[in-house]
């Protein structure tokens, strides 16, 4: 499998998992906890983009 196809496959898997998680997280966390998690994930994403 080429890297491009592997990356597309990974993106599809991540999107599927994200959609499932979008349904699960609100049931597990309070609104404040969910917002905190989103902020942490945004910081992690920004950090990984800055390190490229």
JOHU-V577089 format. One record per helix or strand. SS is the DSSP state (h for helix, s for strand). FROM is the first residue (numbers start at 1). TO is the last residue. If there is no record, write none. Layout:
# JOHU-V577089
ss = <SS:SS>
from = <FROM:FROM>
to = <TO:TO>
This chain:
# JOHU-V577089
ss = <h:h>
from = <3:31>
to = <28:50>
